[in-house]
Amino acid sequence: MTFHIAGIELASRFFLGTASYPSPQVLQQAIAASGAQVVTVGLKRQMAAGGASTQNDFYKMIRDSGARLLPNTAGCRSAREAITLSNMARELFGTNWIKLEVVGDEHTLQPDPFELVAAATELVRDGFEVFPYCTDDLVSCQRLLDAGCRILMPWGAPIGSGQGLINPYALRTLRARLPGVPLIVDAGIGSPADAVQAMELGYDAVLLNSAVAHARDPVQMAHAFKLGIEAGRLAWAAGIMAQQDMAVASTPVTGRPFIL
């Protein structure tokens, strides 16, 4: 089932990060196994990892995968820093897509809601399609929409923690209150079961990195997530049965036996 986001039609609802893989070859294979059509690239961290030649080789490899690039501002601590990096990314990659990250706390790496809104407001005004990495707080999400964001990326748990969806209630509330907004669960996903849960809540896609990159077999794990995301979306579309407080017989007794 295809879906549209930021004017682009995608067949895959799996967005994949590109950091911390054992090797470039494993990353290439993981992207292929995932079926992901959008991959994130941390410009600031990639710049710190090597010289211009290394960066160019890395970016070429990502482009050769056929996936669409979603540059991110990982590592930024202020709106101004994130805005500067976003403009660099647009010039370097030729895309107005930006995954906006502004860290507010060093321990949890929780997004700073105030700096995030400030950065989003200016970037939207400058023609960017902003994918803001935010918390699951409804009011903060509404402020980002007011700033002009058309997509939201609430966390499932602190980034890289692998804790899964620590507050399903908040995520369920966001989905119910923002029915027409594309919502992508980003960060904290630990296993395909977490991705299934996110999709069963009606989310449009899942973005993750560490759960694949740090797996014993990243390629196999990427394929597992692909299947989990597809299964979760199909289950949501099919209509999941309501939970009951007590047993309900699956085969009702009518008082009239079958004639065999």
C-alpha positions in Angstrom: 0.0 0.0 0.0 1.6 3.2 -1.1 1.4 6.5 0.8 2.2 10.1 0.1 4.4 12.3 2.2 5.6 15.8 1.3 4.2 15.3 -2.2 6.2 12.1 -2.8 4.6 8.7 -3.3 6.4 5.9 -1.4 5.8 2.1 -1.3 7.8 1.6 1.9 6.9 2.9 5.3 10.3 2.1 6.6 12.7 5.1 7.0 16.3 3.9 7.8 19.2 5.7 9.5 22.8 5.3 8.1 25.0 5.7 11.2 27.1 3.1 13.2 27.1 0.2 10.7 30.0 -2.3 10.8 31.0 -1.3 7.2 29.7 0.6 4.2 29.0 -2.8 2.5 26.8 -3.9 5.4 24.9 -0.6 5.2 24.3 -1.0 1.5 23.0 -4.5 2.0 20.8 -3.4 4.9 19.2 -0.6 2.9 18.5 -3.2 0.1 17.0 -5.7 2.6 14.9 -3.1 4.3 13.2 -1.9 1.1 13.5 1.6 2.6 13.1 4.4 0.1 14.1 7.2 2.5 17.4 7.1 4.4 18.6 9.7 6.9 22.1 11.2 6.8 23.6 13.1 9.7 25.6 15.9 8.0 27.3 17.1 11.2 28.4 13.7 12.3 29.5 12.7 8.9 31.6 15.8 8.5 33.3 14.9 11.8 34.0 11.4 10.6 36.3 12.1 7.8 37.6 14.3 5.0 35.9 15.5 1.9 36.8 12.4 -0.1 35.4 10.1 2.6 32.2 12.1 2.7 31.8 12.1 -1.0 32.2 8.3 -1.2 29.7 7.9 1.6 27.1 10.2 0.0 27.6 8.5 -3.4 27.0 5.1 -1.9 23.7 6.3 -0.4 22.6 7.9 -3.7 23.5 4.7 -5.5 21.1 2.8 -3.3 18.2 4.5 -5.0 16.8 5.8 -1.7 15.8 9.4 -1.2 18.1 11.4 1.2 16.6 12.9 4.3 19.5 15.0 5.9 19.2 15.6 9.6 20.6 18.1 12.1 21.6 15.5 14.7 24.0 17.0 17.2 22.6 20.6 17.1 21.9 22.3 20.4 20.2 25.5 19.2 17.8 26.7 16.6 20.5 28.9 15.0 22.9 25.9 14.7 20.2 23.7 13.2 19.1 26.4 10.7 22.7 26.9 9.5 23.2 23.1 9.1 19.9 22.8 7.3 21.0 25.4 4.7 24.3 23.5 4.2 22.4 20.3 3.7 20.1 21.8 1.1 23.1 23.2 -0.8 25.0 19.9 -0.6 22.2 17.4 -1.3 19.9 19.5 -3.5 16.8 18.7 -1.3 14.6 20.9 0.8 13.8 17.9 3.0 15.3 18.2 6.5 14.9 16.1 9.6 15.1 18.8 12.3 16.7 17.8 15.5 17.6 20.2 18.3 18.8 18.5 21.6 17.6 20.0 24.8 19.0 17.5 27.4 22.3 15.7 27.3 21.2 12.8 29.3 18.0 11.8 27.4 18.8 13.7 24.2 15.3 14.9 24.4 14.3 17.5 21.8 14.1 21.1 23.0 10.5 22.1 22.2 11.2 25.8 22.2 14.3 25.8 20.0 12.6 23.2 17.7 9.6 25.5 17.1 11.8 28.5 16.5 13.9 26.6 14.0 10.9 25.0 12.3 9.3 28.4 11.9 12.2 29.9 10.1 13.0 26.8 8.0 9.4 26.5 6.8 9.4 30.2 5.8 12.7 29.5 3.8 11.0 26.8 1.8 12.1 23.6 3.7 9.9 20.6 4.2 10.6 20.1 7.9 10.4 16.6 9.5 10.7 17.6 13.2 12.0 15.0 15.7 9.8 15.8 18.7 8.5 14.3 21.9 5.0 12.8 22.1 3.6 15.9 23.8 0.4 16.9 22.1 0.7 20.7 22.7 4.3 20.8 21.4 3.2 18.9 18.3 0.4 21.4 17.7 2.9 24.3 18.0 5.0 22.6 15.3 2.0 22.3 13.1 1.2 26.0 13.7 4.8 26.8 12.6 4.0 25.2 9.3 5.3 21.6 9.6 3.2 19.1 7.7 4.8 16.0 9.2 5.6 15.1 12.8 8.2 12.6 14.1 7.4 11.9 17.8 9.8 9.6 19.7 8.9 6.2 21.0 11.6 6.4 23.6 15.0 8.2 24.0 17.1 7.9 20.9 19.2 4.8 20.8 17.7 3.3 23.9 15.9 0.4 22.3 13.1 0.7 24.9 10.3 0.6 22.4 7.1 2.6 22.8 7.3 3.8 26.5 4.1 5.8 26.3 1.6 4.2 24.0 -1.2 6.3 25.5 0.5 9.6 24.3 1.2 8.2 20.8 -2.4 6.9 20.6 -3.7 10.4 21.6 -1.6 12.1 19.0 -3.0 9.7 16.3 -6.5 10.4 17.4 -6.2 14.2 17.7 -4.2 14.7 14.5 -5.9 12.3 12.1 -4.8 14.1 8.9 -1.2 14.6 9.8 1.5 12.1 8.7 3.0 10.7 11.9 6.3 8.8 11.9 7.6 7.1 15.1 11.2 8.0 15.4 13.7 6.9 18.0 13.7 4.3 20.7 12.6 1.3 18.6 14.4 -1.8 19.7 12.8 -4.7 17.9 10.4 -5.4 15.0 7.7 -6.0 17.7 8.0 -2.3 18.6 7.6 -1.3 14.9 4.5 -3.6 14.6 3.0 -1.8 17.7 3.6 1.6 16.2 2.0 0.7 12.9 -1.0 -1.0 14.7 -1.6 2.4 16.4 -2.2 3.8 12.9 1.2 5.6 12.4 2.2 6.2 8.9 5.8 5.0 9.1 8.7 4.2 11.4 12.2 5.6 11.4 15.0 3.8 13.2 18.8 3.3 13.1 20.4 1.6 16.1 18.1 -1.4 16.2 19.4 -2.4 12.7 23.0 -1.1 12.9 23.7 -2.7 16.3 22.1 -6.0 15.5 24.3 -9.1 15.3 23.2 -9.4 11.7 22.1 -5.9 10.5 21.0 -7.1 7.0 18.7 -9.8 8.4 17.4 -7.4 11.0 16.6 -4.9 8.4 14.5 -7.5 6.5 12.8 -8.4 9.8 11.8 -4.8 10.4 10.5 -4.5 6.8 8.2 -7.5 7.4 7.1 -6.2 10.8 6.2 -2.8 9.5 4.3 -4.3 6.6 2.4 -6.7 9.0 1.6 -3.9 11.4 0.2 -1.7 8.7 -1.9 -4.5 7.3 -3.3 -5.3 10.7 -4.3 -1.7 11.4 -6.0 -1.5 8.0 -7.8 -4.8 8.6 -9.2 -3.6 11.9 -7.8 -5.1 15.1 -10.4 -6.7 17.4 -11.2 -4.9 20.7 -9.7 -6.2 23.9 -12.1 -7.7 26.4 -11.9 -7.9 30.2 -13.0 -11.6 30.2 -13.2 -14.6 28.0 -15.5 -14.5 25.0 -16.2 -17.8 23.4 -14.9 -17.9 19.8 -17.4 -20.6 18.9 -20.9 -19.6 20.2 -23.1 -22.4 21.4 -26.5 -22.2 19.8 -28.1 -25.3 21.3 -28.3 -27.0 18.0 -25.6 -29.4 17.1 -24.1 -29.6 13.6 -25.1 -32.5 11.5 -22.0 -34.2 10.2 
